[in-house]
Amino acid sequence: MKQLPFILGFATTLALAAPAFGQDALADKVKAIQKEYQAAATEYSTAIRAVKLNEDRAAVAKEKMPDRAKFAARYLEAVSGAPADPAAAEALIQAVTLDFRGSTGAKAIALLAAHHVSNPRITNVMTYLPYTGEAGEKLARALSEKGADRDVRGKASMALAKILKDTNPAEAENTLKLIIEKYADVSAGRGTLGEQAQKDIDHAKKFGTGKPAPEIAGQDIDGKDFKLSDYRGKVVMIDFWGDW
């Protein structure tokens, strides 16, 4: 019985040390996946640069391009036992980056919304949120209200405005006005959120849902000149595409 305090103290030390050990182990696992993906991406880039003019570039790309969805799934699997662990945030961010249009990305976004709203690195997923459906909207709303700082909250508000521009134009406009009021000076690309928000408001007033389409002129496949207004009153499908 004399050894009991020592045993209890040792057990307590192990219990306190366990979370740190688990976090370090998870961080190492995430770094290992990152390193493997980077190596695959480098191999792909090297192979593409080495393609000669008479070789099939598409075939090389198909063979060497990293499977982004599979790497995203590995990141998600890595945090399955501890999604709230601080070390899990980076894995979830990477999963969104690699599969923002897929189911893995949606699950990762949901976990970020549930456990990592206060992590400032979450700004790295902001540009993907408008393409991620309901999961992206939920995270954008959470970040716009509870983000770590003004930078996060402002950028999340901008992402939310982009998500809402087609489904709820009125709320999107109100969100843009809020950005101008509260986050106008936050840096965004080559300008500020305020400048970007004002441009989006002006664009919506001129080209938003329900507004007349701007005039388009060109030639059809037979070389005949035409204008979009020639088809006023008719159902028209416009397909914009490029070749580069």
C-alpha positions as CSV (number, residue, x, y, z in Angstrom):
1,M,0.0,0.0,0.0
2,K,2.9,2.3,0.5
3,Q,3.5,2.4,-3.2
4,L,0.0,3.4,-4.0
5,P,0.6,7.2,-4.2
6,F,3.5,6.6,-6.6
7,I,1.4,4.3,-8.8
8,L,-1.5,6.9,-8.8
9,G,0.9,9.7,-9.6
10,F,2.5,7.7,-12.4
11,A,-0.9,6.9,-13.9
12,T,-2.0,10.5,-13.7
13,T,1.2,11.5,-15.5
14,L,0.4,9.1,-18.3
15,A,-3.1,10.3,-18.5
16,L,-2.0,13.9,-18.8
17,A,0.7,13.0,-21.4
18,A,-1.7,10.9,-23.5
19,P,-3.4,13.8,-25.4
20,A,-0.1,15.4,-26.3
21,F,1.3,12.1,-27.5
22,G,-1.9,11.5,-29.6
23,Q,-1.7,15.0,-31.0
24,D,2.0,14.6,-32.0
25,A,1.2,11.2,-33.6
26,L,-1.7,12.7,-35.6
27,A,0.5,15.6,-36.7
28,D,3.2,13.2,-37.8
29,K,0.6,11.2,-39.8
30,V,-0.7,14.3,-41.5
31,K,2.8,15.4,-42.4
32,A,3.6,12.0,-43.8
33,I,0.5,12.2,-46.1
34,Q,1.5,15.7,-47.1
35,K,5.0,14.5,-48.0
36,E,3.7,11.6,-50.1
37,Y,1.2,13.9,-52.0
38,Q,4.0,16.5,-52.6
39,A,6.2,13.7,-54.0
40,A,3.5,12.5,-56.3
41,A,2.7,16.0,-57.5
42,T,6.4,16.7,-58.2
43,E,6.7,13.4,-60.1
44,Y,3.6,14.4,-62.1
45,S,5.0,17.9,-62.9
46,T,8.3,16.5,-63.9
47,A,6.6,13.9,-66.2
48,I,4.4,16.6,-67.9
49,R,7.4,18.9,-68.5
50,A,9.3,16.1,-70.1
51,V,6.5,15.3,-72.7
52,K,7.6,15.7,-76.2
53,L,5.5,17.2,-79.0
54,N,4.7,13.9,-80.6
55,E,3.8,12.2,-77.3
56,D,0.3,11.8,-75.8
57,R,0.2,14.4,-73.0
58,A,-3.2,13.1,-71.9
59,A,-1.9,9.6,-71.4
60,V,1.1,10.8,-69.3
61,A,-1.3,12.9,-67.2
62,K,-3.6,10.0,-66.7
63,E,-0.8,7.8,-65.6
64,K,1.1,10.3,-63.3
65,M,-1.5,12.7,-61.9
66,P,-2.1,12.1,-58.2
67,D,-5.5,10.9,-57.2
68,R,-6.7,13.9,-55.3
69,A,-9.9,12.2,-54.0
70,K,-7.9,9.3,-52.6
71,F,-5.5,11.5,-50.8
72,A,-8.4,13.6,-49.4
73,A,-10.0,10.4,-48.1
74,R,-6.7,9.5,-46.4
75,Y,-6.6,12.8,-44.6
76,L,-10.2,12.3,-43.5
77,E,-9.5,8.8,-42.3
78,A,-6.4,10.0,-40.4
79,V,-8.6,12.2,-38.1
80,S,-11.5,9.8,-37.8
81,G,-10.6,9.0,-34.2
82,A,-10.0,12.6,-33.1
83,P,-11.7,15.1,-35.3
84,A,-11.6,17.8,-32.6
85,D,-7.8,17.5,-32.1
86,P,-6.0,20.7,-33.0
87,A,-3.7,18.6,-35.3
88,A,-6.8,17.5,-37.2
89,A,-7.5,20.9,-38.6
90,E,-4.7,20.8,-41.1
91,A,-5.7,17.4,-42.4
92,L,-9.3,18.6,-42.8
93,I,-8.1,21.7,-44.6
94,Q,-6.1,19.6,-47.0
95,A,-9.1,17.2,-47.6
96,V,-11.2,20.2,-48.6
97,T,-8.5,21.6,-50.9
98,L,-8.2,18.2,-52.7
99,D,-11.9,17.3,-52.9
100,F,-14.0,20.4,-52.4
101,R,-16.6,19.2,-54.9
102,G,-16.8,15.7,-53.6
103,S,-18.3,13.9,-50.6
104,T,-15.0,13.7,-48.7
105,G,-14.6,17.5,-49.0
106,A,-18.2,18.0,-47.7
107,K,-17.5,15.7,-44.7
108,A,-14.3,17.6,-44.0
109,I,-16.1,20.9,-44.1
110,A,-18.7,19.7,-41.7
111,L,-16.0,18.6,-39.2
112,L,-14.2,22.0,-39.6
113,A,-17.6,23.7,-38.8
114,A,-18.1,21.5,-35.8
115,H,-14.6,21.7,-34.2
116,H,-12.3,24.3,-35.8
117,V,-14.2,27.5,-36.4
118,S,-11.7,29.4,-34.2
119,N,-8.6,28.1,-36.1
120,P,-7.2,31.1,-38.2
121,R,-5.8,28.7,-40.8
122,I,-9.3,27.9,-41.9
123,T,-9.0,30.9,-44.3
124,N,-7.3,28.4,-46.6
125,V,-10.6,26.8,-47.5
126,M,-12.5,30.0,-47.9
127,T,-12.3,30.2,-51.7
128,Y,-13.7,26.7,-52.0
129,L,-16.9,27.2,-50.0
130,P,-19.0,28.6,-52.8
131,Y,-18.6,25.3,-54.6
132,T,-19.4,23.0,-51.7
133,G,-23.2,23.2,-51.3
134,E,-25.0,23.2,-48.0
135,A,-21.8,22.2,-46.1
136,G,-20.0,25.2,-47.4
137,E,-22.8,27.6,-46.6
138,K,-23.0,26.2,-43.0
139,L,-19.3,26.7,-42.5
140,A,-19.3,30.2,-44.1
141,R,-22.1,31.3,-41.7
142,A,-20.3,29.9,-38.7
143,L,-17.1,31.6,-39.6
144,S,-18.8,34.9,-40.4
145,E,-20.1,35.0,-36.9
146,K,-17.4,33.2,-34.8
147,G,-14.2,33.3,-36.9
148,A,-11.0,33.9,-35.1
149,D,-10.5,37.5,-36.2
150,R,-11.8,40.2,-38.6
151,D,-9.9,38.7,-41.5
152,V,-11.6,35.4,-41.1
153,R,-15.1,36.8,-40.5
154,G,-14.8,39.2,-43.4
155,K,-13.6,36.6,-45.9
156,A,-16.3,34.2,-44.7
157,S,-18.9,36.8,-45.2
158,M,-17.7,37.3,-48.8
159,A,-17.8,33.6,-49.4
160,L,-21.4,33.5,-48.0
161,A,-22.4,36.3,-50.3
162,K,-21.1,34.4,-53.3
163,I,-23.0,31.3,-52.1
164,L,-26.3,33.2,-51.8
165,K,-26.0,35.4,-54.9
166,D,-28.3,33.1,-57.0
167,T,-30.4,31.4,-54.3
168,N,-31.1,34.5,-52.1
169,P,-30.0,37.7,-53.9
170,A,-31.5,39.9,-51.1
171,E,-29.5,38.3,-48.3
172,A,-26.4,38.3,-50.6
173,E,-26.7,42.1,-51.1
174,N,-27.3,42.6,-47.3
175,T,-24.2,40.6,-46.6
176,L,-22.1,42.6,-49.1
177,K,-23.3,45.8,-47.4
178,L,-22.3,44.4,-44.1
179,I,-18.8,43.7,-45.5
180,I,-18.5,47.3,-46.6
181,E,-19.6,48.5,-43.2
182,K,-17.5,46.2,-41.0
183,Y,-14.7,44.7,-43.1
184,A,-14.0,47.2,-45.9
185,D,-10.3,47.5,-45.2
186,V,-9.6,43.7,-45.0
187,S,-7.1,42.7,-47.7
188,A,-8.4,40.5,-50.5
189,G,-6.2,39.6,-53.4
190,R,-5.1,42.8,-55.1
191,G,-7.6,45.0,-53.3
192,T,-9.9,45.0,-50.3
193,L,-13.1,43.3,-49.3
194,G,-14.8,46.6,-49.4
195,E,-13.8,47.2,-53.1
196,Q,-14.8,43.7,-54.0
197,A,-18.1,43.9,-52.3
198,Q,-19.0,47.2,-54.0
199,K,-18.1,45.7,-57.4
200,D,-20.4,42.7,-56.6
201,I,-23.3,44.9,-55.7
202,D,-22.9,47.0,-58.8
203,H,-22.6,43.8,-61.0
204,A,-25.7,42.3,-59.4
205,K,-27.8,45.4,-60.1
206,K,-26.8,45.3,-63.7
207,F,-26.5,41.6,-64.5
208,G,-28.1,39.8,-61.6
209,T,-30.9,37.2,-61.7
210,G,-33.9,38.7,-63.5
211,K,-31.9,41.4,-65.2
212,P,-31.8,41.6,-69.1
213,A,-28.8,39.9,-70.5
214,P,-26.2,42.2,-72.1
215,E,-26.1,42.3,-75.9
216,I,-23.9,39.6,-77.6
217,A,-22.9,39.7,-81.2
218,G,-21.1,37.2,-83.3
219,Q,-21.3,34.8,-86.2
220,D,-22.9,31.4,-86.4
221,I,-21.3,28.3,-87.9
222,D,-22.2,29.4,-91.4
223,G,-20.6,32.8,-90.9
224,K,-23.9,34.7,-90.6
225,D,-23.9,37.7,-88.3
226,F,-26.3,37.6,-85.4
227,K,-27.1,39.3,-82.1
228,L,-28.7,37.9,-78.9
229,S,-31.4,40.5,-79.2
230,D,-32.5,38.8,-82.5
231,Y,-33.9,36.0,-80.3
232,R,-35.8,38.2,-77.8
233,G,-38.9,36.4,-76.6
234,K,-37.5,32.9,-77.3
235,V,-35.7,30.4,-75.1
236,V,-32.0,30.7,-75.7
237,M,-29.2,28.6,-74.3
238,I,-25.8,30.2,-74.4
239,D,-22.6,28.1,-74.1
240,F,-19.4,29.9,-73.4
241,W,-16.3,27.8,-73.9
242,G,-12.6,28.2,-74.6
243,D,-9.7,26.3,-76.1
244,W,-6.3,26.9,-74.7
